[in-house]
Amino acid sequence: MIESSKHDESLVSFNDVQGDVLSIPHLIDLDDVSLEDLMIIFRTTKAMKEVMRSGAEKRAILTGDCVATLFYESSTRTRASFELAAKRLGAHVINVSSLGSSVDKGESLSDTASTLESMGADVIVIRHSHSGAPYLLAKKLQRTSIINAGDGQHAHPTQALLDIYTMREKLGQLKSKKVVIVGDVIHSRVTRSNILGLAKMGAQVVLCGPPTLLPSYIAPQFGKSVFANVELTTNVDEAVVDADVVMALRLQTERQKINGVTSIREYTKLWQVNAERMSKANHNAIVMHPGPMNGSVEISKEVACSEASSIDDQVGNGVAIRMALLYLMRKNRE
């Protein structure tokens, strides 16, 4: 599927998107999201950015709604981004973590979510170490919308949405654009969701990293389906040639059961995104990183702070994406 220009208006106001409705009741991953849904999300995100720029950040769009963030893993950017997005739209926010909650007393995830729904939570934003946890809640709860903020090594759809939105904002349509993702691919739930979304945009994806950190789940038998536009390589100098986007990934040492690289020094030498390597990409190529970064490991400070860097744009767009999703989830419940 290739993205169309149907929703590529240069300016989109909040009034322009009030008729748009998603076909999905929850956001679990991007495999369930149609191309039209993606365009609605991006169009609504653009409208939310206009709301933010206009100074009317605390519009009472979600007045009376309650958003619960249920995080069983540590998070700074994602949790703060959702909280800020909800508050800017006038919603109440309840923050729940495993530490210091009934989870410490042995309460199950299912029971915790049911309690939050009974208390009136309209949306539960969940991050969990177990893949599939958001699916469990989506099947169990009757009224509450579920947004996946990262489950195990499976998916992180809101990060992928803000990544793809940033790419489109900088480059326009992504059909045939070359997106190179470098680093700890095998442990990256962000990459899995980006692959799904970028395939629907018609982009060419190249995954690059040490052989121990490349996934085995992308095999030739998948070439006829969603992974048709994905290539794997261990040579970053070849991968970045003519790239339109180069995204570096954090080395997730906390998820590695064995050392994925011989040493940080070796990784930096062979796979770091630096100025020399970026010189082989297209002249208007952008650099991205989903964060948090290991300083001067996956990406050099020079490149991270360069004009090509869209890292700060990713962070800012994350708030707008999540504002859009909270608004669209509410419309599905009306």
C-alpha positions as a Markdown table, in Angstrom:
| # | Residue | x | y | z |
|---|---|---|---|---|
| 1 | Met | 0.0 | 0.0 | 0.0 |
| 2 | Ile | 1.3 | 3.4 | -0.9 |
| 3 | Glu | 0.3 | 6.7 | 0.8 |
| 4 | Ser | -1.7 | 9.1 | -1.1 |
| 5 | Ser | -1.6 | 12.9 | -0.9 |
| 6 | Lys | -5.3 | 13.1 | 0.0 |
| 7 | His | -4.6 | 14.5 | 3.4 |
| 8 | Asp | -1.4 | 16.5 | 2.7 |
| 9 | Glu | -2.9 | 20.0 | 3.2 |
| 10 | Ser | -0.3 | 22.5 | 4.3 |
| 11 | Leu | -2.5 | 23.9 | 7.0 |
| 12 | Val | -5.0 | 21.8 | 9.0 |
| 13 | Ser | -7.2 | 23.4 | 11.7 |
| 14 | Phe | -8.9 | 21.5 | 14.5 |
| 15 | Asn | -12.3 | 22.1 | 12.8 |
| 16 | Asp | -11.0 | 20.3 | 9.7 |
| 17 | Val | -10.5 | 17.0 | 11.5 |
| 18 | Gln | -13.7 | 16.7 | 13.5 |
| 19 | Gly | -15.3 | 14.4 | 11.0 |
| 20 | Asp | -12.4 | 12.0 | 10.9 |
| 21 | Val | -12.9 | 8.7 | 12.8 |
| 22 | Leu | -10.5 | 5.8 | 13.1 |
| 23 | Ser | -11.6 | 2.2 | 12.2 |
| 24 | Ile | -9.9 | 0.8 | 15.3 |
| 25 | Pro | -11.1 | 1.0 | 19.0 |
| 26 | His | -7.6 | 0.7 | 20.4 |
| 27 | Leu | -4.0 | 1.3 | 19.3 |
| 28 | Ile | -2.0 | -1.9 | 20.0 |
| 29 | Asp | 0.3 | -1.9 | 17.0 |
| 30 | Leu | 0.5 | -0.6 | 13.4 |
| 31 | Asp | -0.4 | -4.0 | 11.8 |
| 32 | Asp | -4.0 | -3.2 | 12.8 |
| 33 | Val | -3.9 | 0.3 | 11.5 |
| 34 | Ser | -5.0 | 0.9 | 7.9 |
| 35 | Leu | -3.3 | 3.4 | 5.6 |
| 36 | Glu | -6.4 | 5.6 | 5.9 |
| 37 | Asp | -6.2 | 5.4 | 9.7 |
| 38 | Leu | -2.5 | 6.5 | 9.4 |
| 39 | Met | -3.5 | 9.5 | 7.3 |
| 40 | Ile | -6.2 | 10.5 | 9.8 |
| 41 | Ile | -3.7 | 10.3 | 12.7 |
| 42 | Phe | -1.2 | 12.4 | 10.8 |
| 43 | Arg | -3.8 | 14.9 | 9.7 |
| 44 | Thr | -5.1 | 15.2 | 13.3 |
| 45 | Thr | -1.6 | 15.6 | 14.6 |
| 46 | Lys | -1.0 | 18.5 | 12.2 |
| 47 | Ala | -4.2 | 20.1 | 13.6 |
| 48 | Met | -3.0 | 19.6 | 17.1 |
| 49 | Lys | 0.3 | 21.3 | 16.3 |
| 50 | Glu | -1.7 | 24.2 | 15.1 |
| 51 | Val | -3.6 | 24.2 | 18.3 |
| 52 | Met | -0.3 | 24.3 | 20.2 |
| 53 | Arg | 1.1 | 27.0 | 18.1 |
| 54 | Ser | -2.0 | 29.2 | 18.5 |
| 55 | Gly | -1.4 | 29.4 | 22.2 |
| 56 | Ala | -4.6 | 27.6 | 23.0 |
| 57 | Glu | -2.8 | 24.6 | 24.4 |
| 58 | Lys | -5.2 | 23.9 | 27.2 |
| 59 | Arg | -8.3 | 23.6 | 25.0 |
| 60 | Ala | -11.0 | 21.7 | 26.8 |
| 61 | Ile | -11.4 | 19.1 | 24.1 |
| 62 | Leu | -11.2 | 16.2 | 26.5 |
| 63 | Thr | -13.0 | 17.9 | 29.5 |
| 64 | Gly | -14.4 | 15.2 | 31.7 |
| 65 | Asp | -12.1 | 12.4 | 30.3 |
| 66 | Cys | -9.7 | 10.4 | 32.5 |
| 67 | Val | -6.5 | 9.1 | 31.1 |
| 68 | Ala | -4.6 | 6.5 | 33.2 |
| 69 | Thr | -0.9 | 5.8 | 32.5 |
| 70 | Leu | -0.2 | 2.3 | 33.7 |
| 71 | Phe | 3.6 | 1.8 | 33.5 |
| 72 | Tyr | 5.3 | -1.4 | 34.6 |
| 73 | Glu | 8.6 | -0.3 | 33.0 |
| 74 | Ser | 10.6 | 2.9 | 33.5 |
| 75 | Ser | 9.9 | 5.8 | 31.1 |
| 76 | Thr | 10.6 | 9.5 | 30.9 |
| 77 | Arg | 9.7 | 10.7 | 27.4 |
| 78 | Thr | 6.7 | 8.5 | 26.6 |
| 79 | Arg | 5.0 | 8.9 | 30.0 |
| 80 | Ala | 5.6 | 12.6 | 30.3 |
| 81 | Ser | 4.5 | 13.1 | 26.7 |
| 82 | Phe | 1.2 | 11.3 | 27.2 |
| 83 | Glu | 0.6 | 13.2 | 30.5 |
| 84 | Leu | 1.3 | 16.5 | 28.8 |
| 85 | Ala | -0.8 | 15.7 | 25.8 |
| 86 | Ala | -3.8 | 14.7 | 28.1 |
| 87 | Lys | -3.5 | 17.8 | 30.2 |
| 88 | Arg | -3.2 | 20.1 | 27.2 |
| 89 | Leu | -6.6 | 18.8 | 26.1 |
| 90 | Gly | -8.2 | 19.2 | 29.5 |
| 91 | Ala | -8.3 | 15.6 | 30.6 |
| 92 | His | -7.6 | 14.3 | 34.1 |
| 93 | Val | -4.5 | 12.1 | 34.4 |
| 94 | Ile | -3.9 | 9.2 | 36.8 |
| 95 | Asn | -0.3 | 7.9 | 37.0 |
| 96 | Val | 0.1 | 4.3 | 38.1 |
| 97 | Ser | 3.3 | 2.3 | 38.3 |
| 98 | Ser | 4.1 | -1.1 | 39.6 |
| 99 | Leu | 6.3 | 0.4 | 42.4 |
| 100 | Gly | 4.2 | 1.5 | 45.4 |
| 101 | Ser | 0.9 | 0.3 | 44.0 |
| 102 | Ser | -1.3 | -2.8 | 44.5 |
| 103 | Val | 0.9 | -4.6 | 42.0 |
| 104 | Asp | 3.4 | -4.8 | 44.9 |
| 105 | Lys | 0.7 | -6.7 | 46.8 |
| 106 | Gly | 0.3 | -9.2 | 44.1 |
| 107 | Glu | -2.6 | -7.7 | 42.1 |
| 108 | Ser | -2.7 | -8.9 | 38.5 |
| 109 | Leu | -2.5 | -6.7 | 35.5 |
| 110 | Ser | -6.0 | -7.6 | 34.5 |
| 111 | Asp | -7.4 | -6.7 | 38.0 |
| 112 | Thr | -5.5 | -3.4 | 38.0 |
| 113 | Ala | -7.0 | -2.5 | 34.7 |
| 114 | Ser | -10.5 | -3.5 | 35.7 |
| 115 | Thr | -10.2 | -1.3 | 38.8 |
| 116 | Leu | -9.1 | 1.6 | 36.7 |
| 117 | Glu | -12.0 | 1.1 | 34.3 |
| 118 | Ser | -14.5 | 0.9 | 37.3 |
| 119 | Met | -13.0 | 4.2 | 38.5 |
| 120 | Gly | -13.9 | 5.8 | 35.2 |
| 121 | Ala | -10.7 | 5.7 | 33.2 |
| 122 | Asp | -11.6 | 6.4 | 29.6 |
| 123 | Val | -8.1 | 5.6 | 28.3 |
| 124 | Ile | -5.4 | 3.3 | 29.7 |
| 125 | Val | -1.9 | 3.9 | 28.3 |
| 126 | Ile | 0.1 | 0.8 | 29.2 |
| 127 | Arg | 3.8 | 0.0 | 29.1 |
| 128 | His | 4.6 | -3.6 | 30.1 |
| 129 | Ser | 7.6 | -5.9 | 30.0 |
| 130 | His | 5.5 | -8.8 | 28.6 |
| 131 | Ser | 4.7 | -8.8 | 24.9 |
| 132 | Gly | 1.0 | -9.0 | 24.4 |
| 133 | Ala | -0.1 | -7.3 | 27.6 |
| 134 | Pro | -2.1 | -4.5 | 25.8 |
| 135 | Tyr | -3.9 | -7.2 | 23.8 |
| 136 | Leu | -5.0 | -8.8 | 27.0 |
| 137 | Leu | -6.5 | -5.6 | 28.3 |
| 138 | Ala | -8.2 | -4.8 | 25.0 |
| 139 | Lys | -10.0 | -8.1 | 25.1 |
| 140 | Lys | -11.0 | -7.8 | 28.7 |
| 141 | Leu | -12.2 | -4.2 | 29.1 |
| 142 | Gln | -15.6 | -3.2 | 27.8 |
| 143 | Arg | -15.5 | 0.6 | 27.8 |
| 144 | Thr | -11.9 | 1.8 | 28.1 |
| 145 | Ser | -9.6 | 2.5 | 25.1 |
| 146 | Ile | -6.1 | 0.9 | 25.3 |
| 147 | Ile | -3.0 | 2.6 | 23.9 |
| 148 | Asn | 0.2 | 0.6 | 23.8 |
| 149 | Ala | 3.2 | 2.6 | 25.1 |
| 150 | Gly | 5.5 | -0.4 | 24.6 |
| 151 | Asp | 5.1 | -4.1 | 25.3 |
| 152 | Gly | 8.2 | -6.2 | 25.8 |
| 153 | Gln | 10.2 | -6.5 | 22.6 |
| 154 | His | 7.0 | -6.5 | 20.5 |
| 155 | Ala | 5.8 | -3.0 | 19.7 |
| 156 | His | 5.9 | 0.7 | 20.4 |
| 157 | Pro | 3.3 | 2.1 | 18.0 |
| 158 | Thr | 3.2 | 5.7 | 19.2 |
| 159 | Gln | 6.9 | 6.1 | 18.9 |
| 160 | Ala | 6.8 | 4.7 | 15.3 |
| 161 | Leu | 3.9 | 7.1 | 14.5 |
| 162 | Leu | 5.9 | 10.2 | 15.7 |
| 163 | Asp | 8.9 | 8.9 | 13.8 |
| 164 | Ile | 7.0 | 8.5 | 10.6 |
| 165 | Tyr | 5.2 | 11.8 | 11.1 |
| 166 | Thr | 8.6 | 13.5 | 11.5 |
| 167 | Met | 9.9 | 11.9 | 8.3 |
| 168 | Arg | 6.9 | 13.1 | 6.3 |
| 169 | Glu | 7.1 | 16.5 | 7.8 |
| 170 | Lys | 10.7 | 16.8 | 6.7 |
| 171 | Leu | 10.7 | 14.9 | 3.4 |
| 172 | Gly | 7.1 | 14.8 | 2.2 |
| 173 | Gln | 5.6 | 11.6 | 0.9 |
| 174 | Leu | 7.7 | 8.5 | 1.8 |
| 175 | Lys | 7.1 | 6.4 | -1.3 |
| 176 | Ser | 10.5 | 4.9 | -2.4 |
| 177 | Lys | 12.4 | 6.9 | 0.3 |
| 178 | Lys | 15.3 | 4.9 | 1.8 |
| 179 | Val | 15.1 | 4.6 | 5.6 |
| 180 | Val | 18.1 | 3.1 | 7.3 |
| 181 | Ile | 17.8 | 1.9 | 10.9 |
| 182 | Val | 21.1 | 1.2 | 12.6 |
| 183 | Gly | 22.0 | -0.5 | 15.8 |
| 184 | Asp | 20.3 | -2.9 | 18.3 |
| 185 | Val | 17.5 | -3.9 | 16.0 |
| 186 | Ile | 16.7 | -7.3 | 17.5 |
| 187 | His | 15.7 | -5.7 | 20.9 |
| 188 | Ser | 13.9 | -2.7 | 19.3 |
| 189 | Arg | 10.1 | -2.7 | 19.6 |
| 190 | Val | 10.3 | 0.7 | 17.9 |
| 191 | Thr | 11.8 | -0.9 | 14.8 |
| 192 | Arg | 9.1 | -3.5 | 14.6 |
| 193 | Ser | 6.4 | -0.9 | 14.6 |
| 194 | Asn | 8.3 | 1.4 | 12.2 |
| 195 | Ile | 8.6 | -1.5 | 9.7 |
| 196 | Leu | 4.9 | -2.0 | 9.7 |
| 197 | Gly | 4.1 | 1.7 | 9.3 |
| 198 | Leu | 6.8 | 2.4 | 6.7 |
| 199 | Ala | 5.7 | -0.5 | 4.6 |
| 200 | Lys | 2.3 | 1.1 | 4.3 |
| 201 | Met | 4.0 | 4.3 | 3.3 |
| 202 | Gly | 5.9 | 2.6 | 0.5 |
| 203 | Ala | 9.3 | 3.3 | 2.0 |
| 204 | Gln | 12.4 | 1.1 | 1.5 |
| 205 | Val | 13.7 | 0.0 | 4.9 |
| 206 | Val | 17.3 | -1.1 | 5.5 |
| 207 | Leu | 18.2 | -2.7 | 8.9 |
| 208 | Cys | 21.8 | -2.5 | 9.8 |
| 209 | Gly | 23.9 | -3.6 | 12.8 |
| 210 | Pro | 26.1 | -6.2 | 14.3 |
| 211 | Pro | 25.1 | -9.8 | 13.2 |
| 212 | Thr | 24.3 | -10.6 | 16.8 |
| 213 | Leu | 21.8 | -7.7 | 16.9 |
| 214 | Leu | 19.9 | -8.3 | 13.7 |
| 215 | Pro | 16.6 | -10.2 | 13.8 |
| 216 | Ser | 15.9 | -13.6 | 12.5 |
| 217 | Tyr | 12.2 | -13.0 | 12.2 |
| 218 | Ile | 12.7 | -11.2 | 8.9 |
| 219 | Ala | 13.3 | -14.2 | 6.6 |
| 220 | Pro | 12.7 | -14.7 | 2.9 |
| 221 | Gln | 9.4 | -16.4 | 3.5 |
| 222 | Phe | 8.1 | -13.0 | 4.8 |
| 223 | Gly | 9.1 | -11.2 | 1.6 |
| 224 | Lys | 5.6 | -11.5 | 0.1 |
| 225 | Ser | 3.9 | -9.7 | 3.0 |
| 226 | Val | 4.5 | -6.8 | 5.2 |
| 227 | Phe | 8.3 | -7.1 | 5.1 |
| 228 | Ala | 8.6 | -6.9 | 1.3 |
| 229 | Asn | 10.5 | -3.6 | 1.5 |
| 230 | Val | 13.0 | -4.6 | 4.2 |
| 231 | Glu | 16.7 | -5.5 | 3.7 |
| 232 | Leu | 19.3 | -6.5 | 6.2 |
| 233 | Thr | 23.0 | -5.8 | 6.2 |
| 234 | Thr | 25.9 | -5.6 | 8.7 |
| 235 | Asn | 27.8 | -2.9 | 6.6 |
| 236 | Val | 26.7 | 0.5 | 7.7 |
| 237 | Asp | 28.9 | 2.3 | 5.2 |
| 238 | Glu | 27.1 | 0.6 | 2.4 |
| 239 | Ala | 23.7 | 0.9 | 4.0 |
| 240 | Val | 23.7 | 4.7 | 4.3 |
| 241 | Val | 24.6 | 5.4 | 0.6 |
| 242 | Asp | 21.7 | 7.5 | -0.8 |
| 243 | Ala | 19.7 | 7.2 | 2.4 |
| 244 | Asp | 16.9 | 9.7 | 3.0 |
| 245 | Val | 16.6 | 8.9 | 6.7 |
| 246 | Val | 19.2 | 7.4 | 9.1 |
| 247 | Met | 17.9 | 6.4 | 12.5 |
| 248 | Ala | 20.3 | 5.2 | 15.2 |
| 249 | Leu | 19.0 | 2.9 | 17.9 |
| 250 | Arg | 20.1 | 2.7 | 21.5 |
| 251 | Leu | 22.2 | -0.3 | 22.6 |
| 252 | Gln | 19.7 | -2.0 | 25.0 |
| 253 | Thr | 22.2 | -3.7 | 27.3 |
| 254 | Glu | 19.5 | -4.3 | 29.9 |
| 255 | Arg | 17.6 | -6.6 | 27.4 |
| 256 | Gln | 20.7 | -8.5 | 26.2 |
| 257 | Lys | 21.0 | -11.9 | 27.8 |
| 258 | Ile | 24.6 | -12.1 | 26.3 |
| 259 | Asn | 26.8 | -9.3 | 25.1 |
| 260 | Gly | 25.6 | -8.3 | 21.7 |
| 261 | Val | 28.9 | -6.6 | 20.8 |
| 262 | Thr | 32.5 | -7.3 | 21.7 |
| 263 | Ser | 33.0 | -3.8 | 23.2 |
| 264 | Ile | 31.5 | -0.3 | 23.0 |
| 265 | Arg | 34.7 | 0.9 | 21.3 |
| 266 | Glu | 34.2 | -1.7 | 18.6 |
| 267 | Tyr | 30.6 | -0.8 | 18.1 |
| 268 | Thr | 31.4 | 2.9 | 17.9 |
| 269 | Lys | 34.0 | 2.2 | 15.2 |
| 270 | Leu | 31.9 | -0.1 | 13.1 |
| 271 | Trp | 28.3 | 1.1 | 13.5 |
| 272 | Gln | 28.2 | 4.7 | 14.9 |
| 273 | Val | 26.3 | 7.2 | 12.8 |
| 274 | Asn | 28.9 | 9.9 | 12.3 |
| 275 | Ala | 29.6 | 12.8 | 9.9 |
| 276 | Glu | 31.7 | 10.7 | 7.6 |
| 277 | Arg | 29.0 | 8.1 | 7.1 |
| 278 | Met | 26.3 | 10.8 | 6.8 |
| 279 | Ser | 28.2 | 12.3 | 3.9 |
| 280 | Lys | 27.3 | 9.3 | 1.9 |
| 281 | Ala | 23.6 | 9.8 | 2.4 |
| 282 | Asn | 21.4 | 12.1 | 0.3 |
| 283 | His | 22.2 | 15.8 | 0.7 |
| 284 | Asn | 18.9 | 16.5 | 2.5 |
| 285 | Ala | 18.9 | 13.3 | 4.6 |
| 286 | Ile | 17.7 | 13.6 | 8.2 |
| 287 | Val | 19.1 | 11.9 | 11.3 |
| 288 | Met | 16.9 | 10.5 | 14.0 |
| 289 | His | 17.1 | 8.6 | 17.3 |
| 290 | Pro | 14.1 | 7.4 | 19.3 |
| 291 | Gly | 15.9 | 8.1 | 22.6 |
| 292 | Pro | 17.3 | 7.9 | 25.1 |
| 293 | Met | 20.8 | 8.0 | 23.7 |
| 294 | Asn | 24.0 | 6.5 | 25.0 |
| 295 | Gly | 26.1 | 9.6 | 24.5 |
| 296 | Ser | 28.5 | 9.5 | 21.6 |
| 297 | Val | 28.0 | 5.7 | 21.1 |
| 298 | Glu | 25.2 | 5.1 | 18.6 |
| 299 | Ile | 25.5 | 8.6 | 17.1 |
| 300 | Ser | 28.3 | 11.1 | 17.3 |
| 301 | Lys | 27.7 | 14.4 | 19.1 |
| 302 | Glu | 28.5 | 16.3 | 16.0 |
| 303 | Val | 25.7 | 14.6 | 14.0 |
| 304 | Ala | 23.2 | 14.6 | 16.9 |
| 305 | Cys | 23.6 | 18.4 | 17.0 |
| 306 | Ser | 23.8 | 19.0 | 13.3 |
| 307 | Glu | 21.3 | 20.7 | 11.0 |
| 308 | Ala | 20.4 | 17.3 | 9.7 |
| 309 | Ser | 19.3 | 16.1 | 13.2 |
| 310 | Ser | 15.5 | 15.8 | 13.7 |
| 311 | Ile | 15.8 | 14.4 | 17.2 |
| 312 | Asp | 14.3 | 17.4 | 18.9 |
| 313 | Asp | 11.5 | 17.4 | 16.3 |
| 314 | Gln | 10.7 | 13.8 | 17.2 |
| 315 | Val | 10.3 | 14.7 | 20.9 |
| 316 | Gly | 8.0 | 17.7 | 20.1 |
| 317 | Asn | 6.0 | 15.7 | 17.6 |
| 318 | Gly | 5.5 | 13.0 | 20.2 |
| 319 | Val | 3.2 | 15.3 | 22.2 |
| 320 | Ala | 1.2 | 16.2 | 19.2 |
| 321 | Ile | 0.8 | 12.6 | 18.1 |
| 322 | Arg | -0.4 | 11.6 | 21.5 |
| 323 | Met | -2.8 | 14.5 | 21.6 |
| 324 | Ala | -4.2 | 13.3 | 18.3 |
| 325 | Leu | -4.6 | 9.7 | 19.5 |
| 326 | Leu | -6.3 | 10.7 | 22.8 |
| 327 | Tyr | -8.7 | 12.8 | 20.8 |
| 328 | Leu | -9.4 | 10.1 | 18.2 |
| 329 | Met | -9.9 | 7.4 | 20.9 |
| 330 | Arg | -12.5 | 9.6 | 22.5 |
| 331 | Lys | -14.4 | 10.0 | 19.2 |
| 332 | Asn | -14.5 | 6.2 | 18.9 |
| 333 | Arg | -16.2 | 6.0 | 22.3 |
| 334 | Glu | -18.9 | 8.6 | 21.4 |
